[in-house]
């Protein structure tokens, strides 16, 4: 039987469900929150609820936003003839941190994973196909995993006859790494060294 009060134990359990947070880290976070003032705890709780209530997906690119369309899609200074296709929202954040890309995005919402039952209809592929008017280049910036490669090949086959330049970010990223964990310099070089798929 644990000497930790039930309410604190419940908080530790909930925190341990976060990615990368084990039981020990969850316990440290819970005790840190316990030491903070009630006002800080309420502020944190309100921020979490606020994010859940206000954040939605852009109807054009499927990035996260408070407004629809998102800031990137609305920005007239962005190059709206270039779409960078990424696996998920964290990849957009990683590329944006480089400051090197000035086009728009399309978030697939995952990758094809036939063994897990994830097919083309489970991703935002049809929505990408509906955005091709006026597009001169599509950059595939999908994580270089087996399923990522499968997705890239599938998209290449769909797009190869569309009279659009198809590129992919350079393969300077180690195989198996997710874009969100790559540093800015690696991502900058990968964007600059992208190659034609045609």
MIBAVEX-534157 format. One record per residue (C-alpha): residue number from 0; residue in one letter; x, y negated, z negated. Coordinates in steps of 0.2 Angstrom, whole numbers, plus 5000, padded with zeros to 4 digits. Layout:
[rec NUM, a, [X, Y, Z]]
...
//
This chain:
[rec 0, x, [5000, 5000, 5000]]
[rec 1, x, [5007, 4983, 5005]]
[rec 2, x, [5009, 4969, 4993]]
[rec 3, x, [5005, 4956, 5006]]
[rec 4, x, [4988, 4949, 5005]]
[rec 5, x, [4975, 4955, 5018]]
[rec 6, x, [4973, 4938, 5026]]
[rec 7, x, [4992, 4936, 5029]]
[rec 8, x, [4994, 4954, 5034]]
[rec 9, x, [4980, 4951, 5047]]
[rec 10, x, [4990, 4935, 5054]]
[rec 11, x, [5006, 4946, 5055]]
[rec 12, x, [4997, 4959, 5065]]
[rec 13, x, [4990, 4946, 5077]]
[rec 14, x, [5006, 4937, 5079]]
[rec 15, x, [5015, 4954, 5083]]
[rec 16, x, [5004, 4956, 5098]]
[rec 17, x, [5013, 4942, 5107]]
[rec 18, x, [5026, 4947, 5120]]
[rec 19, x, [5043, 4948, 5113]]
[rec 20, x, [5037, 4947, 5095]]
[rec 21, x, [5040, 4962, 5084]]
[rec 22, x, [5034, 4965, 5066]]
[rec 23, x, [5049, 4956, 5058]]
[rec 24, x, [5047, 4941, 5069]]
[rec 25, x, [5029, 4940, 5067]]
[rec 26, x, [5032, 4941, 5048]]
[rec 27, x, [5044, 4926, 5049]]
[rec 28, x, [5032, 4916, 5059]]
[rec 29, x, [5017, 4920, 5047]]
[rec 30, x, [5027, 4915, 5032]]
[rec 31, x, [5033, 4899, 5041]]
[rec 32, x, [5015, 4895, 5044]]
[rec 33, x, [5010, 4898, 5026]]
[rec 34, x, [5024, 4886, 5021]]
[rec 35, x, [5017, 4872, 5032]]
[rec 36, x, [5003, 4861, 5027]]
[rec 37, x, [4985, 4865, 5030]]
[rec 38, x, [4984, 4850, 5042]]
[rec 39, x, [4998, 4858, 5053]]
[rec 40, x, [4989, 4874, 5053]]
[rec 41, x, [4973, 4866, 5058]]
[rec 42, x, [4982, 4857, 5072]]
[rec 43, x, [4990, 4873, 5078]]
[rec 44, x, [4973, 4882, 5078]]
[rec 45, x, [4964, 4867, 5087]]
[rec 46, x, [4978, 4867, 5100]]
[rec 47, x, [4975, 4885, 5103]]
[rec 48, x, [4957, 4883, 5105]]
[rec 49, x, [4959, 4868, 5116]]
[rec 50, x, [4970, 4877, 5128]]
[rec 51, x, [4957, 4891, 5129]]
[rec 52, x, [4943, 4879, 5132]]
[rec 53, x, [4952, 4867, 5144]]
[rec 54, x, [4964, 4877, 5155]]
[rec 55, x, [4958, 4885, 5171]]
[rec 56, x, [4964, 4891, 5187]]
[rec 57, x, [4966, 4879, 5202]]
[rec 58, x, [4953, 4884, 5215]]
[rec 59, x, [4966, 4881, 5229]]
[rec 60, x, [4983, 4888, 5223]]
[rec 61, x, [4977, 4898, 5207]]
[rec 62, x, [4990, 4889, 5196]]
[rec 63, x, [4984, 4884, 5179]]
[rec 64, x, [4977, 4866, 5177]]
[rec 65, x, [4965, 4856, 5167]]
[rec 66, x, [4958, 4848, 5183]]
[rec 67, x, [4953, 4856, 5199]]
[rec 68, x, [4963, 4855, 5210]]
[rec 69, x, [4979, 4855, 5200]]
[rec 70, x, [4992, 4841, 5200]]
[rec 71, x, [5003, 4850, 5213]]
[rec 72, x, [4989, 4852, 5225]]
[rec 73, x, [4983, 4834, 5223]]
[rec 74, x, [5001, 4826, 5224]]
[rec 75, x, [5002, 4817, 5241]]
[rec 76, x, [5021, 4817, 5239]]
[rec 77, x, [5022, 4836, 5240]]
[rec 78, x, [5025, 4844, 5257]]
[rec 79, x, [5008, 4852, 5260]]
[rec 80, x, [5014, 4861, 5276]]
[rec 81, x, [5025, 4873, 5265]]
[rec 82, x, [5018, 4886, 5253]]
[rec 83, x, [5029, 4895, 5240]]
[rec 84, x, [5020, 4912, 5236]]
[rec 85, x, [5023, 4918, 5218]]
[rec 86, x, [5018, 4932, 5208]]
[rec 87, x, [5011, 4922, 5193]]
[rec 88, x, [5010, 4905, 5184]]
[rec 89, x, [5026, 4907, 5175]]
[rec 90, x, [5035, 4908, 5192]]
[rec 91, x, [5028, 4891, 5196]]
[rec 92, x, [5035, 4884, 5180]]
[rec 93, x, [5052, 4892, 5183]]
[rec 94, x, [5054, 4885, 5201]]
[rec 95, x, [5047, 4868, 5196]]
[rec 96, x, [5061, 4867, 5183]]
[rec 97, x, [5074, 4867, 5196]]
[rec 98, x, [5067, 4851, 5204]]
[rec 99, x, [5072, 4857, 5221]]
[rec 100, x, [5056, 4863, 5229]]
[rec 101, x, [5043, 4849, 5235]]
[rec 102, x, [5030, 4860, 5243]]
[rec 103, x, [5014, 4868, 5236]]
[rec 104, x, [5011, 4885, 5229]]
[rec 105, x, [5000, 4900, 5230]]
[rec 106, x, [4999, 4911, 5214]]
[rec 107, x, [4995, 4929, 5219]]
[rec 108, x, [4990, 4934, 5201]]
[rec 109, x, [5001, 4950, 5201]]
[rec 110, x, [5009, 4962, 5214]]
[rec 111, x, [5003, 4977, 5223]]
[rec 112, x, [5004, 4992, 5212]]
[rec 113, x, [4996, 5007, 5220]]
[rec 114, x, [5000, 5019, 5206]]
[rec 115, x, [4991, 5007, 5194]]
[rec 116, x, [4976, 5005, 5205]]
[rec 117, x, [4981, 4987, 5210]]
[rec 118, x, [4977, 4984, 5228]]
[rec 119, x, [4976, 4969, 5240]]
[rec 120, x, [4958, 4965, 5234]]
[rec 121, x, [4964, 4963, 5216]]
[rec 122, x, [4976, 4949, 5221]]
[rec 123, x, [4973, 4931, 5229]]
[rec 124, x, [4979, 4937, 5246]]
[rec 125, x, [4963, 4933, 5256]]
[rec 126, x, [4963, 4915, 5248]]
[rec 127, x, [4981, 4913, 5255]]
[rec 128, x, [4975, 4918, 5272]]
[rec 129, x, [4962, 4905, 5271]]
[rec 130, x, [4975, 4891, 5268]]
[rec 131, x, [4986, 4893, 5283]]
[rec 132, x, [4979, 4879, 5294]]
[rec 133, x, [4993, 4866, 5295]]
[rec 134, x, [5006, 4877, 5286]]
[rec 135, x, [5023, 4878, 5295]]
[rec 136, x, [5032, 4888, 5282]]
[rec 137, x, [5028, 4901, 5269]]
[rec 138, x, [5042, 4906, 5256]]
[rec 139, x, [5040, 4922, 5247]]
[rec 140, x, [5046, 4920, 5230]]
[rec 141, x, [5040, 4937, 5223]]
[rec 142, x, [5050, 4946, 5209]]
[rec 143, x, [5062, 4958, 5217]]
[rec 144, x, [5055, 4974, 5209]]
[rec 145, x, [5049, 4989, 5219]]
[rec 146, x, [5031, 4983, 5218]]
[rec 147, x, [5036, 4965, 5222]]
[rec 148, x, [5045, 4972, 5238]]
[rec 149, x, [5030, 4982, 5242]]
[rec 150, x, [5019, 4966, 5241]]
[rec 151, x, [5032, 4956, 5251]]
[rec 152, x, [5031, 4969, 5265]]
[rec 153, x, [5012, 4969, 5265]]
[rec 154, x, [5012, 4950, 5266]]
[rec 155, x, [5025, 4950, 5280]]
[rec 156, x, [5014, 4961, 5290]]
[rec 157, x, [4999, 4950, 5288]]
[rec 158, x, [5008, 4934, 5292]]
[rec 159, x, [5021, 4939, 5305]]
[rec 160, x, [5009, 4934, 5320]]
[rec 161, x, [5003, 4918, 5313]]
[rec 162, x, [5016, 4906, 5321]]
[rec 163, x, [5022, 4901, 5303]]
[rec 164, x, [5040, 4902, 5298]]
[rec 165, x, [5042, 4916, 5285]]
[rec 166, x, [5056, 4915, 5273]]
[rec 167, x, [5060, 4923, 5256]]
[rec 168, x, [5071, 4916, 5242]]
[rec 169, x, [5089, 4922, 5243]]
[rec 170, x, [5092, 4939, 5235]]
[rec 171, x, [5105, 4931, 5222]]
[rec 172, x, [5093, 4936, 5208]]
[rec 173, x, [5097, 4953, 5200]]
[rec 174, x, [5085, 4967, 5205]]
[rec 175, x, [5072, 4970, 5192]]
[rec 176, x, [5073, 4952, 5184]]
[rec 177, x, [5057, 4942, 5183]]
[rec 178, x, [5058, 4924, 5189]]
[rec 179, x, [5053, 4916, 5173]]
[rec 180, x, [5069, 4923, 5165]]
[rec 181, x, [5081, 4916, 5178]]
[rec 182, x, [5091, 4900, 5175]]
[rec 183, x, [5088, 4884, 5185]]
[rec 184, x, [5105, 4886, 5195]]
[rec 185, x, [5101, 4904, 5200]]
[rec 186, x, [5084, 4899, 5206]]
[rec 187, x, [5090, 4883, 5215]]
[rec 188, x, [5103, 4893, 5224]]
[rec 189, x, [5090, 4906, 5228]]
[rec 190, x, [5078, 4893, 5235]]
[rec 191, x, [5092, 4885, 5246]]
[rec 192, x, [5098, 4902, 5252]]
[rec 193, x, [5081, 4908, 5258]]
[rec 194, x, [5081, 4918, 5274]]
[rec 195, x, [5069, 4921, 5288]]
[rec 196, x, [5058, 4936, 5288]]
[rec 197, x, [5056, 4935, 5307]]
//
